[in-house]
Amino acid sequence: MLSEDMTAAAAPEEGRGTEEESSDWAWSWGAGTDGQLGNGGFQDYHLPQVLLLPPRCRGRVSFVAGGGAHAIALTSDGEVFTWGRGTHGQLGHGNLDNIPQPKFVKFFENRRVTSVSAGWNHSGFATDSGQLFMCGDGSFGQLGTGDNHSISLPFEVAYFKSRHVEKLAFGMRHSLVLLKDNSVYGFGSARRGQVGKYISRSHKSYNVPRLIDGFPNCKLVNIYANGDHSAALNESGHLYIWGRALIGEHDDDQPQAVLPSFCVSQVALGWHHALVLSEGQLFTIGVYRHQKCDLPESGNAVAHQSKTSATSKTSSSSALEKVPCIDGEHVVQIASGTEHSALVTDEGTVFTWGWGEHGQLGLGDTSDQVVPQRVNLGDKGPHAPCSLGIYCGSGFTIAVKSS
């Protein structure tokens, strides 16, 4: 039986009954047993389904953050909608319910949210006034409140009251914050160095924000996190990573410059790999998992690799490898879940590859894929010159068209 809050989430004003209006602009697929697909149900889907964002969001969704099994949609005018697993209060509605379709977060109705992020079971929201609000699981200190309690309504982090928060990036159990003054803070799980320099190896987590130093004197334009990884990108296109090792064998508790010859424009982190877009070319770095010795001979793969380039499914070697090109189309956005990847091209075409156990590749099955595969969004899928955003949670994928 639905609770009052879940019944409210299903009311017409929150998106129920709007499938006809929503079907040509928002989709989701993959793991759905906690409601994270936002389609009103609680099951996995192997093909794109209608994501029931309310009509007032049409053409206004600027970003979607995917967590372990929940998601946050941010609109261009600062409204926030959440759905999926809520068992730690990460949806921000003041309860612990799982909600199977997007629901407006009323806490922010008189505020303008400018940045959101989702960890495994925690969520964060930065406002245009520079405030930071957190909710969800705090057992590793990832809420930055000075304790390890969980919170079901967004709570302002006192540490940043006299500072201006601009961007957020959350990993599995840690949080990163980029301030207007160009400083980066981290808090939460620290066992792989993902929140900065160790005080001692015995410290497993930090529940108060701590400054992460080691960046040169240049403007940082974005921060990234997933799993136990952290990264930052500066205005010159230089990439810095720290936390669990992506390149080499050792974890780093301070930012390390990588790929010095690259001018990086976008980054997407997974649990064991990262995607890096540089001057129109897409690369992966890190551990290659869910690859097969026998590569596809036919189908909708955009390119074929030689069998000598395939690694075993359990390979632990770190490498830099170029993702096969897509003839006539240019990559404009990238995204990564735990162990699957997605991209969208300038033609509005979606491609996915990697781990497919829950149908998160949107190809109609649960197979893993070595190279990017075209996802069919149907006749109402986007075509140039419209814009499409692609986003990944742990084992699910979301695509939203904007005007």
C-alpha positions in Angstrom: 0.0 0.0 0.0 1.3 3.5 -0.9 1.9 5.9 1.9 0.4 9.4 1.8 3.7 10.8 0.5 3.9 8.2 -2.3 0.3 8.8 -3.2 1.1 12.5 -3.5 4.0 11.6 -5.7 1.6 9.8 -8.0 -0.8 12.7 -8.2 -1.3 14.4 -11.6 0.6 17.5 -10.7 3.7 15.4 -10.0 3.6 13.7 -13.4 1.1 10.8 -13.2 -1.1 10.8 -16.2 1.3 12.8 -18.3 2.9 9.9 -20.3 1.7 11.2 -23.6 3.3 14.6 -22.9 6.5 13.0 -21.5 7.1 10.2 -23.9 9.1 12.2 -26.5 11.5 14.0 -24.1 12.6 11.9 -21.1 13.6 8.2 -20.8 15.2 5.9 -18.3 16.3 2.2 -18.3 18.2 -0.3 -16.2 17.9 -1.2 -12.5 14.5 -0.1 -11.1 13.7 -2.1 -8.1 13.8 0.9 -5.8 11.9 3.2 -8.2 15.0 4.9 -9.6 13.7 4.7 -13.2 11.0 7.2 -12.3 8.4 5.4 -14.4 6.0 4.6 -11.6 7.2 1.0 -11.1 9.6 -1.0 -9.1 11.4 -3.3 -11.7 14.3 -3.4 -14.1 13.7 -2.4 -17.7 16.1 -3.4 -20.5 14.8 -0.8 -23.0 14.1 2.9 -22.6 10.9 3.7 -20.7 9.1 7.0 -20.2 10.5 9.0 -17.3 7.6 10.7 -15.6 9.0 14.1 -15.1 6.1 16.6 -14.8 5.2 18.7 -17.8 6.5 21.9 -16.2 10.0 20.4 -16.4 9.9 20.0 -20.2 12.9 21.7 -21.8 14.0 23.0 -18.5 16.0 20.1 -17.0 19.6 21.3 -16.8 21.1 18.3 -14.9 20.3 14.9 -13.4 22.4 13.4 -10.6 22.3 9.6 -10.4 23.1 7.9 -7.1 23.1 4.3 -5.9 19.4 3.9 -6.5 18.0 7.4 -6.5 18.1 10.4 -8.8 17.8 14.2 -8.6 16.7 16.4 -11.4 17.6 20.1 -11.4 15.8 22.6 -13.6 17.1 25.8 -15.2 15.2 27.9 -12.7 16.4 26.1 -9.6 13.6 23.6 -8.9 14.5 20.1 -7.6 12.8 16.8 -8.1 13.9 13.5 -6.6 12.8 9.8 -6.9 14.0 6.3 -6.2 15.4 4.8 -3.0 14.7 6.9 0.1 15.5 4.5 2.9 18.1 6.9 4.4 16.2 10.1 3.7 18.2 10.9 0.6 15.2 12.1 -1.3 14.8 15.1 1.0 11.0 14.7 1.7 11.3 14.1 5.4 10.6 10.4 5.3 12.2 7.1 4.4 9.9 6.1 1.5 11.0 4.8 -1.9 9.2 7.0 -4.5 8.8 5.6 -8.0 8.5 8.8 -9.9 9.8 12.4 -9.7 8.5 14.4 -6.8 9.1 18.1 -6.2 11.3 18.8 -3.1 9.1 21.4 -1.3 11.9 22.3 1.1 13.5 24.3 -1.8 10.3 26.0 -3.1 11.5 29.4 -1.9 15.2 28.9 -2.8 17.0 28.6 -6.1 19.2 25.5 -6.3 22.2 25.8 -8.7 24.1 22.5 -8.2 23.1 19.0 -7.0 24.9 15.7 -6.5 23.9 12.1 -5.4 26.1 9.6 -3.6 25.2 6.0 -2.9 22.6 7.0 -0.3 23.2 10.7 0.3 22.3 13.9 -1.6 23.5 17.5 -1.7 22.0 20.8 -2.9 23.9 24.2 -3.4 21.8 27.4 -3.7 22.5 30.6 -5.6 23.3 32.2 -2.3 26.1 29.8 -1.8 24.5 27.7 0.9 25.0 23.9 1.1 22.1 21.6 2.2 22.6 17.8 2.7 20.4 14.8 3.5 20.5 11.1 3.5 23.0 8.6 5.0 25.6 10.2 7.2 27.2 7.0 8.6 30.6 7.9 7.1 30.4 11.6 7.8 29.5 12.3 4.2 26.9 15.0 5.2 29.7 17.1 6.8 27.6 17.9 9.9 30.2 16.9 12.5 28.5 13.7 13.3 27.5 10.4 11.6 23.7 10.8 11.8 21.4 10.4 8.9 18.9 13.2 8.0 15.7 13.0 6.0 15.1 16.7 5.4 17.8 18.9 3.8 20.0 20.4 6.5 22.3 23.4 6.0 26.0 22.5 6.6 27.1 25.1 9.1 30.8 24.9 8.1 30.0 26.7 4.8 27.7 29.4 6.1 30.4 32.1 5.7 31.6 30.6 2.4 30.0 30.4 -1.1 29.5 26.9 -2.4 29.4 26.6 -6.2 29.7 23.0 -7.3 29.2 19.5 -5.7 30.4 16.0 -6.6 29.7 12.9 -4.5 31.2 9.5 -4.6 29.9 6.4 -3.0 30.4 7.6 0.6 32.3 10.8 0.2 31.5 14.4 -0.8 33.5 17.1 -2.6 32.6 20.8 -2.6 34.1 23.5 -4.8 33.9 27.1 -3.4 33.7 30.4 -5.3 37.2 31.2 -3.9 38.5 28.2 -5.9 39.1 26.0 -2.9 38.0 22.3 -2.7 36.8 20.6 0.4 36.1 16.9 1.1 34.4 14.9 3.8 33.1 11.4 4.4 34.9 8.1 3.7 38.7 8.6 3.5 40.1 5.0 3.3 41.4 5.5 -0.3 42.6 9.1 0.1 39.5 10.5 -1.7 38.9 13.4 0.7 42.6 14.6 0.8 45.7 14.0 2.8 45.6 11.4 5.5 46.1 12.6 9.1 46.8 8.9 9.8 46.0 5.7 8.0 43.8 4.7 10.9 41.3 7.5 10.0 38.6 5.8 8.0 36.4 8.9 7.6 36.0 12.6 8.4 32.6 14.2 9.3 33.8 17.8 9.1 34.8 19.3 5.7 38.6 19.5 5.2 40.6 21.5 2.7 42.1 19.6 -0.2 45.3 21.3 -1.3 47.8 20.5 -4.0 46.3 22.4 -6.9 48.5 24.9 -8.8 47.4 28.5 -9.0 44.7 28.2 -11.6 41.0 28.4 -11.8 39.1 25.1 -11.2 36.0 24.8 -13.4 34.6 21.5 -12.2 34.9 18.6 -9.7 34.0 15.0 -10.1 33.5 11.9 -7.9 32.3 8.3 -8.0 33.1 5.2 -6.0 36.3 6.1 -4.1 37.6 8.4 -6.8 37.9 12.2 -6.9 38.9 14.5 -9.7 39.1 18.2 -10.7 39.5 20.1 -14.0 41.0 23.5 -14.4 40.3 26.2 -17.0 43.3 25.1 -19.1 41.9 21.6 -19.5 44.3 20.0 -17.0 43.0 17.0 -15.1 43.8 16.1 -11.5 42.8 12.9 -9.8 43.1 11.5 -6.3 41.7 8.7 -4.2 41.6 5.1 -5.3 44.2 4.4 -8.1 43.0 4.8 -11.7 46.5 5.1 -13.1 49.2 3.0 -11.5 48.9 0.8 -8.5 48.9 3.2 -5.6 46.1 5.3 -4.1 46.8 9.1 -3.9 45.6 11.3 -1.0 46.6 14.5 -2.9 45.6 15.6 -6.4 47.9 14.4 -9.1 48.1 15.9 -12.6 47.5 13.3 -15.2 47.5 13.2 -19.0 49.6 16.4 -19.2 49.5 16.5 -23.0 45.7 16.5 -23.1 43.3 19.4 -23.1 40.4 17.9 -21.3 36.9 19.3 -21.7 34.8 16.6 -19.9 35.3 13.9 -17.4 33.0 11.1 -16.1 34.1 8.8 -13.3 33.0 5.2 -12.7 34.1 2.8 -9.9 37.0 1.3 -11.8 37.3 3.6 -14.9 37.0 7.1 -16.1 36.0 8.7 -19.4 38.0 11.6 -20.7 36.9 13.8 -23.6 39.7 15.8 -25.2 39.6 17.8 -28.4 36.7 15.7 -29.7 38.3 12.3 -28.9 37.1 10.0 -26.2 39.4 7.9 -24.0 39.0 5.6 -21.1 41.5 5.2 -18.2 41.6 2.7 -15.4 40.7 -0.9 -14.9 38.9 -2.6 -17.8 36.1 -4.9 -16.6 33.1 -6.6 -18.3 35.0 -7.1 -21.5 34.8 -10.3 -23.5 37.4 -12.3 -25.4 35.1 -12.7 -28.3 34.0 -9.3 -29.7 30.8 -8.9 -31.7 31.0 -9.6 -35.4 27.8 -7.8 -36.3 25.0 -5.8 -34.7 24.8 -2.1 -33.9 28.3 -1.7 -32.6 29.8 1.6 -33.9 33.2 0.0 -34.5 35.0 -3.3 -34.0 38.3 -3.8 -32.2 40.7 -6.6 -33.0 40.6 -9.5 -30.6 44.1 -8.8 -29.5 42.9 -5.5 -27.8 40.4 -7.3 -25.6 41.3 -8.1 -22.0 39.9 -10.7 -19.7 36.8 -9.8 -17.7 38.8 -9.7 -14.4 41.8 -7.8 -15.7 43.3 -5.4 -13.2 45.7 -3.6 -15.5 45.3 0.2 -15.8 45.5 1.7 -19.2 44.6 4.6 -21.5 42.6 3.5 -24.5 40.8 5.4 -27.2 37.1 4.7 -27.6 36.2 3.8 -31.2 35.1 6.7 -33.2 31.5 7.2 -34.4 31.4 7.9 -38.1 30.1 11.4 -38.9 29.0 12.2 -35.3 30.9 14.0 -32.6 30.7 13.3 -28.9 29.2 16.2 -27.0 28.4 14.6 -23.5 29.7 11.6 -21.5 28.4 9.9 -18.4 29.4 6.9 -16.3 27.7 4.6 -13.8 29.5 2.1 -11.6 30.8 0.0 -14.5 28.9 1.2 -17.5 29.4 4.2 -19.8 27.2 6.4 -22.0 27.6 9.2 -24.5 25.5 11.4 -26.6 26.5 12.9 -30.0 25.8 16.2 -31.7 23.1 14.4 -33.7 21.3 13.5 -30.4 22.2 9.8 -30.6 22.8 7.8 -27.4 25.5 5.1 -27.2 26.2 2.8 -24.2 28.7 0.1 -23.3 30.2 -1.8 -20.4 28.3 -3.7 -17.7 24.7 -4.6 -18.7 23.4 -7.0 -16.0 20.4 -4.8 -15.1 19.6 -3.6 -18.6 21.4 -0.3 -18.0 22.7 -0.2 -21.6 19.1 0.0 -22.9 19.7 -2.6 -25.6 16.9 -5.0 -24.7 19.1 -7.5 -22.9 21.5 -7.9 -20.0 24.7 -8.5 -21.9 27.9 -6.7 -21.4 29.3 -4.7 -24.3 32.9 -3.9 -25.2 32.3 -1.0 -27.6 29.6 1.7 -27.8 26.2 0.5 -29.0 23.5 2.7 -30.3 20.4 3.0 -28.1 17.0 3.2 -29.9 14.8 5.8 -28.3 12.1 5.3 -31.0 10.6 7.6 -33.5 10.3 10.3 -31.0 13.9 10.2 -30.1 16.0 13.4 -30.5 17.4 14.5 -33.8 19.7 17.4 -34.7 19.6 20.2 -33.8 17.9 19.4 -30.5 19.9 18.8 -27.3 19.9 15.7 -25.2 21.4 15.2 -21.8 22.7 11.7 -20.7 23.2 10.7 -17.1 24.0 7.5 -15.2 23.3 6.2 -11.8 24.8 3.0 -10.3 23.0 0.6 -12.6 20.6 2.8 -14.5 20.7 5.4 -17.3 18.6 8.6 -17.9 18.2 10.7 -21.1 16.4 14.0 -21.1 15.8 16.2 -24.1 16.0 20.0 -23.8 14.7 22.7 -26.1 
